[in-house]
Amino acid sequence: MRWRIALLVAGVLAIAGYAAYKALSPKPTFHGTMLSTPRPVPDFTLIDGDGRPRRFSAFRGKTLLVFFGYTRCPDVCPLTMQKLALAYRALGEPEDLQVVMISVDPETDTPERIQQYVTGFHPRFVGLTGTPEAIAQAASAFFIYYRARDQLVDHTATINLVDPQGRLRVVYNEANLAPQTLAEDLKPILARGGRF
């Protein structure tokens, strides 16, 4: 009887100790804005660089960095893509991390053009485009604003971190996006198989 009580007490203490450890363990600090509740990204279909339909859900199982931009962009887009390429290389070019750029200029960005653009930064990057309606659906899934103006397109310039289950977890803006800090954020996540 005593050994049962001792075993029960030991079990309760072990559970209490683990709960205390979890409560007191430092939570990861992100340089971006972490969503308090992960938001599932609704599925949508765009066109990849080979001209084939690509469902967003086809990327499940990988950690994603999703950026909305366009190939004629004179400043923000190439700078952002360069930062993503530097961070990707700093992480050792992991196969379970995918960088995806979605065009906000479907009139100009053909599948071939956007794929050529993104692979200019890294050969594993994926570019997607589509009809204006499909782009609008994709942009709304990430709360991205864009509007054509003369030869330019005004657009939200955030990087969206999506977990392997297809949930939006962290949003980076220009102010908190640097290759080193992005790599620092991603390294422990990738080491845990995309778990936060």
PyMOL commands that set and color helices and strands:
alter all, ss='L'
color gray80, all
select helices_A, chain A and resi 2-24+56-59+76-90+111-119+132-141+174-176+179-191
alter helices_A, ss='H'
color red, helices_A
select strands_A, chain A and resi 33-40+45-47+53-55+63-69+97-103+126-128+146-149+152-155+159-162+167-172
alter strands_A, ss='S'
color yellow, strands_A
deselect
rebuild
show_as cartoon
